[in-house]
């Protein structure tokens, strides 16, 4: 239905997400993520999931035709106030913004059709909660993927660490990840302990400056892998681990159910 597509498009356009499909800088093109983190308290969250699910086929088609590189919809499992993530990715900032237009769809219709859609939205309110009423608040971010191992291998359970960092020393944090963390996490992916991991830097958004992601087939194995990774990183070189914590110490953890990705 057009009203559903228009609603999803409007939400996605106002958004800037997530859970990231990371790639090694020297193994492929740059990747940027346009992410929206939703707070949902205006009704049953499954109503918002249903709206997005009705647009799966169209959004998957945007990946198939090259309009965007990836997109996804993720649900809160454990963590803070964010309860849903919508994201899409592209290989440049320009392509990322073009992807937003593609997600928005054809909005060049005349005012009469726009008015008809508004009337339809009002009618929908009488039948139940809309996406906007359920998930009425959000935070927007654009991330640049800096490091990681991902692609089509992501698991169904995700773990995200949103770091607050000393901006004057962020580059050093990236070096530590590249030199000390990446080899450990890449090995875990190769062994099948993790499905994927990623490290992204802030481009636009709020106070979080770096984003670390991991995925695995389920949450129990994900937590076990995360614990093993922390032990390996800090036991391997405690001084470097302490240095990283000094640069990017404050953080917020989230666990996610990955409902759909393409």
C-alpha positions as CSV (number, residue, x, y, z in Angstrom):
1,X,0.0,0.0,0.0
2,X,1.3,3.5,-0.9
3,X,0.6,4.9,2.6
4,X,2.8,2.3,4.2
5,X,5.6,2.8,1.8
6,X,5.4,6.6,2.2
7,X,5.4,6.2,6.0
8,X,8.5,3.9,5.9
9,X,10.2,6.3,3.4
10,X,9.6,9.3,5.6
11,X,10.9,7.5,8.7
12,X,14.0,6.4,6.8
13,X,14.6,9.9,5.4
14,X,14.5,11.5,8.8
15,X,16.9,8.8,10.0
16,X,20.5,8.7,9.6
17,X,22.1,2.7,11.5
18,X,23.9,-0.3,12.8
19,X,24.7,-2.5,13.2
20,X,27.3,-2.4,10.5
21,X,28.4,-4.8,7.8
22,X,32.1,-4.1,8.2
23,X,35.0,-4.6,5.7
24,X,38.7,-4.3,5.9
25,X,39.9,-1.0,4.5
26,X,42.5,-2.7,2.3
27,X,40.1,-5.4,1.1
28,X,37.3,-3.4,-0.4
29,X,35.6,0.0,-0.9
30,X,34.8,2.4,1.8
31,X,31.4,1.8,3.5
32,X,29.2,4.3,5.3
33,X,26.2,3.5,7.4
34,X,23.1,5.8,7.8
35,X,21.5,4.7,11.0
36,X,18.3,5.6,13.0
37,X,18.0,4.4,16.6
38,X,14.3,4.4,17.6
39,X,12.6,4.8,21.0
40,X,9.3,3.1,20.9
41,X,6.7,3.5,23.6
42,X,3.5,4.6,21.9
43,X,2.0,1.1,21.4
44,X,2.9,-2.5,20.6
45,X,6.4,-2.5,19.0
46,X,5.3,-5.4,16.8
47,X,3.1,-2.9,14.9
48,X,6.3,-1.0,13.8
49,X,7.9,-4.3,12.8
50,X,4.8,-5.1,10.7
51,X,5.1,-1.8,8.9
52,X,8.7,-2.5,8.0
53,X,8.0,-6.1,7.1
54,X,5.5,-5.0,4.5
55,X,8.3,-3.1,2.7
56,X,11.0,-5.9,2.9
57,X,10.6,-6.8,-0.8
58,X,10.9,-3.2,-2.1
59,X,13.9,-2.5,0.2
60,X,15.6,-5.8,-0.8
61,X,15.1,-4.7,-4.4
62,X,17.1,-1.5,-3.8
63,X,20.1,-3.7,-2.8
64,X,19.6,-5.9,-5.9
65,X,19.5,-2.9,-8.2
66,X,22.5,-1.2,-6.6
67,X,20.7,1.8,-5.1
68,X,22.1,0.8,-1.7
69,X,24.7,-1.7,-0.6
70,X,22.8,-3.1,2.5
71,X,19.9,-2.4,4.7
72,X,18.6,-3.9,7.9
73,X,16.0,-3.8,10.7
74,X,17.1,-4.8,14.3
75,X,15.2,-5.3,17.6
76,X,16.3,-4.5,21.1
77,X,17.2,-7.5,23.2
78,X,19.2,-6.0,26.1
79,X,20.6,-2.6,26.8
80,X,19.5,1.0,26.9
81,X,16.6,3.1,25.6
82,X,16.9,2.4,21.9
83,X,14.5,-0.4,20.9
84,X,14.8,-0.6,17.1
85,X,17.4,0.2,14.4
86,X,16.8,1.0,10.8
87,X,19.9,1.3,8.6
88,X,21.2,1.4,5.1
89,X,24.8,1.4,3.7
90,X,26.6,2.7,0.7
91,X,30.2,3.1,-0.5
92,X,30.3,7.0,-0.3
93,X,28.5,9.7,1.5
94,X,27.0,10.9,-1.8
95,X,25.7,7.4,-2.5
96,X,24.4,7.2,1.0
97,X,22.2,10.3,0.6
98,X,21.1,9.0,-2.9
99,X,20.2,5.8,-1.1
100,X,18.0,7.8,1.3
101,X,16.1,9.2,-1.8
102,X,15.7,5.7,-3.2
103,X,14.4,4.5,0.2
104,X,12.0,7.4,0.2
105,X,10.7,6.4,-3.2
106,X,8.8,8.5,-5.7
107,X,7.6,11.6,-3.7
108,X,7.1,13.8,-6.7
109,X,3.4,13.3,-6.9
110,X,1.0,16.2,-7.0
111,X,-0.4,17.8,-3.9
112,X,-3.8,16.1,-4.4
113,X,-2.3,12.7,-4.1
114,X,-0.2,13.8,-1.1
115,X,-3.4,15.0,0.5
116,X,-5.1,11.7,-0.2
117,X,-2.3,9.9,1.5
118,X,-2.6,12.2,4.6
119,X,-6.3,11.3,4.7
120,X,-5.5,7.6,4.5
121,X,-3.0,8.0,7.3
122,X,-5.8,9.6,9.5
123,X,-8.0,6.7,8.6
124,X,-5.3,4.2,9.6
125,X,-5.0,5.9,13.0
126,X,-8.6,4.7,13.7
127,X,-7.7,1.1,12.9
128,X,-4.6,0.9,15.2
129,X,-1.2,2.4,16.0
130,X,1.0,3.7,13.2
131,X,4.8,3.5,13.0
132,X,5.1,7.2,13.9
133,X,2.9,6.8,17.0
134,X,4.7,3.7,18.2
135,X,8.3,4.8,17.5
136,X,8.0,8.6,17.9
137,X,11.5,9.5,19.0
138,X,14.9,8.6,17.4
139,X,18.6,9.4,17.3
140,X,20.4,9.8,14.0
141,X,24.0,8.8,13.2
142,X,26.2,8.4,10.1
143,X,29.1,6.0,10.7
144,X,32.1,5.2,8.5
145,X,33.3,1.6,8.6
146,X,37.0,1.5,9.6
147,X,37.7,-2.1,10.2
148,X,36.1,-5.5,10.6
149,X,35.2,-8.8,9.0
150,X,31.6,-9.1,7.7
151,X,29.6,-9.1,4.5
152,X,27.1,-11.9,4.1
153,X,28.3,-13.8,7.2
154,X,26.5,-11.9,9.9
155,X,24.7,-13.9,12.6
156,X,21.1,-13.4,13.9
157,X,22.3,-12.0,17.3
158,X,24.2,-8.7,17.5
159,X,26.2,-7.0,20.2
160,X,27.0,-3.2,19.9
161,X,29.3,-1.1,22.0
162,X,28.8,2.6,21.6
163,X,32.0,4.4,22.8
164,X,32.4,8.0,24.1
165,X,36.0,8.8,23.2
166,X,38.7,11.5,23.7
167,X,38.4,13.2,20.2
168,X,42.1,14.2,20.3
169,X,43.2,10.6,20.6
170,X,40.6,8.7,18.5
171,X,43.1,7.9,15.8
172,X,45.2,6.1,18.4
173,X,42.2,4.0,19.4
174,X,41.7,3.1,15.7
175,X,45.4,2.0,15.6
176,X,45.0,-0.2,18.7
177,X,41.9,-1.9,17.1
178,X,43.8,-2.5,13.9
179,X,47.0,-3.7,15.4
180,X,45.9,-5.6,18.5
181,X,42.1,-6.3,18.4
182,X,41.5,-7.1,14.7
183,X,43.9,-10.1,14.6
184,X,42.1,-11.7,17.6
185,X,38.6,-11.1,16.2
186,X,39.5,-12.1,12.7
187,X,40.7,-15.4,14.0
188,X,37.5,-15.9,16.0
189,X,35.5,-15.3,12.7
190,X,37.8,-17.8,10.9
191,X,37.2,-20.4,13.6
192,X,33.5,-19.8,13.6
193,X,33.3,-18.5,17.2
194,X,32.0,-15.2,15.8
195,X,30.0,-14.6,12.6
196,X,31.3,-11.1,12.1
197,X,32.7,-8.0,13.8
198,X,33.1,-4.3,12.9
199,X,34.6,-1.0,14.0
200,X,33.1,2.3,12.8
201,X,33.9,6.0,13.3
202,X,31.5,8.9,13.9
203,X,30.7,11.1,10.9
204,X,27.4,12.7,12.0
205,X,25.3,12.3,15.1
206,X,25.4,12.5,18.9
207,X,28.0,11.9,21.6
208,X,29.1,8.4,20.6
209,X,32.4,8.5,18.7
210,X,33.1,4.9,17.9
211,X,31.0,1.8,17.4
212,X,32.2,-1.8,17.9
213,X,29.9,-4.6,16.6
214,X,29.9,-8.4,16.8
215,X,27.4,-11.0,15.6
216,X,26.9,-14.7,16.2
217,X,24.2,-17.3,15.6
218,X,22.6,-16.8,19.0
219,X,23.0,-14.6,22.1
220,X,24.5,-17.3,24.3
221,X,27.3,-18.0,21.9
222,X,27.7,-14.2,21.3
223,X,28.2,-13.5,25.0
224,X,30.7,-16.4,25.3
225,X,32.6,-15.1,22.3
226,X,32.7,-11.6,23.6
227,X,34.0,-12.7,27.0
228,X,36.7,-14.8,25.3
229,X,37.7,-11.8,23.1
230,X,38.0,-9.4,26.1
231,X,40.2,-12.0,27.9
232,X,42.4,-12.5,24.9
233,X,42.7,-8.7,24.2
234,X,43.6,-7.7,27.8
235,X,45.7,-10.8,28.7
236,X,47.6,-10.4,25.5
237,X,48.7,-6.8,26.1
238,X,47.3,-5.3,29.2
239,X,49.0,-1.9,28.7
240,X,47.5,-1.5,25.3
241,X,44.1,-2.5,26.7
242,X,44.4,0.1,29.4
243,X,45.5,2.7,26.9
244,X,42.4,2.0,24.8
245,X,40.2,2.3,27.9
246,X,41.7,5.7,28.7
247,X,40.8,6.9,25.2
248,X,37.4,5.3,24.8
249,X,36.4,4.4,28.3
250,X,32.7,5.4,28.8
251,X,30.4,3.3,26.7
252,X,26.9,1.8,26.4
253,X,26.3,-1.9,25.5
254,X,23.3,-3.2,23.5
255,X,22.3,-6.7,22.4
256,X,20.1,-6.9,19.3
257,X,17.9,-9.4,17.5
258,X,18.6,-9.0,13.8
259,X,15.1,-9.3,12.3
260,X,16.0,-8.7,8.6
261,X,19.1,-7.8,6.6
262,X,19.9,-7.8,2.9
